[in-house]
Amino acid sequence: MQVIDTPALSSTRWIKAAFQLLRQQPIAWLGLMAAWLLVSFFIMIVPFIGLSTMHLLQPAFFAGFMLACRDQEAGKPVRPAHLFAAFHLGHRTIRSLLMIGAVGLLIGTLMGLALAGIGMPLEFARDPNGLPDLQAINAAMKGKEWLVILGFFLTLLQMGIFWFAPPLLAFKPMPPSHALRWSFFAFLSNFMPMILFAVMMLGSFFLAAFSLIGLILWMPILAISNYTSYQTVFRE
């Protein structure tokens, strides 16, 4: 297996290819995304362990998205059942995916605690309607804008470490440590396209968040881009 150093603008091709796959089976992909959100929501509301369990399972769900993309390219339909397709890859693969989720949860927790330790508020005030109080947030973050920038780059680093792990484990069973090493190496080798991809997806998220339809379309683009970027970056 080989990692390809791609040009910075490769990230635009990842998104374009993802949109083309979405356009071929839009209803099927929206159904798969709806199943993902519904299952994640019901897991998350389980007392005490729900949120942690949801984080543990996300790599397995994304591996299912990768299998859905492969099946679509083979002429097969995308189904909501693809959400659990990774659970049929064998106990070693699913264990590796769960371990990836556990490592991600640990790193995310440590990052949050580190940011809180240097001044990032853990919670923000809410208005009477239960929504975030923008004035209170602005007051709390005044003079701490650099923490937002630091948080963005730490999140980008975490994404880089884990981004290619689900497709690697879905298509090439390996120990989780190997998947993380390959994923991080691919991230470093394609640092500029990954940075541009993150900026474009973040910007499009804020634009999509203004409408429900935009947000519904944004989610499958993100999921499918995981597959299209993997196809470009990794070669036999």
Secondary structure, DSSP 4 states (H G I P E B T S, - for coil): -EE----TTHHHHHHHHHHHHHHHSHHHHHHHHHHHHHHHHHHHTSTTTHHHHHHHHHHHHHHHHHHHHHHHHTTPPP-GGGGGGGGGS-HHHHHHHHHHHHHHHHHHHHHHHHHHHTT--SS--B-TTSSB-HHHHHHHHTT-HHHHHHHHHHHHHHHHHHTTHHHHHHHS---HHHHHHHHHHHHHHTHHHHHHHHHHHHHHHHHHTTSHHHHHHHHHHHHHHHHHHHHHHEE-
